[in-house]
Amino acid sequence: WVGRRMLPSAVVQQLHSEAHGATDETKSFDGIRRMMGFAAVHQAPWLVFVGVPVDAALAPAWARLRATAGSALLLLAISLGAAAWFSGRLTRPLLRLSRSVEALGRGEPGPAAAAQGPKELRRLHTTFAEMSAALAQRTEAQRQSERLLRELTDHLPALISLVDTDETLRFVNQAYEHWFGVPPQQLIGQSLQSFYGAEAYQAIQPYLALVFAGEAVQYERAMTTLAGERQVSVRLVPREDAGRITGFFAMIVDITEQRRALARQALSEERLSLAMEGSDLALFDWNLPGCSVYHSAHAAAMRGEPTRVDGRAGDDELE
């Protein structure tokens, strides 16, 4: 090393200008970075240097840093483990409770998760379990009521349905399948217009307006079914909830045979009346409770009483 220039000339000049002493980190001619310290000698124009390789100078610090980092990592791992254990102890019951709440939201109230965790969480579990049990009881009661309603309406010889304010079918009984060949499940959610067709829907619109205004309606009309065209009697009853119309119940009864029987009866009576009027018999029918008498035209003529303008029999009140 003797006779060699340890540092670049610029560095040496800087050190001479700071002759009172200083420290610096620089690379020597051998390529090793050293931490350099120097001081001026008062008895001679010398600068005394002390140089320590940076790696050697920082070795104790790095050792302490590694020890500290190891301790910190160990402490961090312990902390993370404790946090994971505590969070798991807290979140697992919450996750079970969350799954129970989701099942409840889907309409599947089941047994609530076991109460675990902190006191507040156990209290929450208990409250939810009570709520879930009460809801399960109400849900089961509602299902039994719906089954009973279904069994009752399915055995009625009439069409029973529930329609909402959007004129959409929300409930139909089994008779719809017998009349139209469509299962009830496929009719739920269908509108009245699409089910009955535009022409029939146009005819029943005035009655729909009345029932949505809160008035019970009854009328007759023709309806096309699998058995052909039938004459039906329709009764619409408003459905209210808290004073608000939410839809209506509809009951449709087949009265085709009754109408045919009445038509046959009217025709038979007309034939009998025509036969009697064409005979020479004087016929009368005295209604004692009503104090009235029915007489044929021939009977009126025999008694010297006027007949109806059409020459047929009539009714007289007796005094």
Secondary structure as GFF3:
##gff-version 3
##sequence-region A 1 319
A	DSSP	alpha_helix	9	17	.	.	.	ID=ss1
A	DSSP	beta_strand	22	27	.	.	.	ID=ss2
A	DSSP	beta_strand	33	41	.	.	.	ID=ss3
A	DSSP	beta_strand	46	53	.	.	.	ID=ss4
A	DSSP	alpha_helix	54	105	.	.	.	ID=ss5
A	DSSP	alpha_helix	119	154	.	.	.	ID=ss6
A	DSSP	beta_strand	159	164	.	.	.	ID=ss7
A	DSSP	beta_strand	169	172	.	.	.	ID=ss8
A	DSSP	alpha_helix	175	180	.	.	.	ID=ss9
A	DSSP	alpha_helix	184	187	.	.	.	ID=ss10
A	DSSP	alpha_helix	192	196	.	.	.	ID=ss11
A	DSSP	alpha_helix	198	212	.	.	.	ID=ss12
A	DSSP	beta_strand	217	225	.	.	.	ID=ss13
A	DSSP	beta_strand	228	241	.	.	.	ID=ss14
A	DSSP	beta_strand	244	254	.	.	.	ID=ss15
A	DSSP	alpha_helix	256	277	.	.	.	ID=ss16
A	DSSP	beta_strand	284	287	.	.	.	ID=ss17
A	DSSP	beta_strand	292	295	.	.	.	ID=ss18
A	DSSP	alpha_helix	297	302	.	.	.	ID=ss19
A	DSSP	beta_strand	314	317	.	.	.	ID=ss20
###
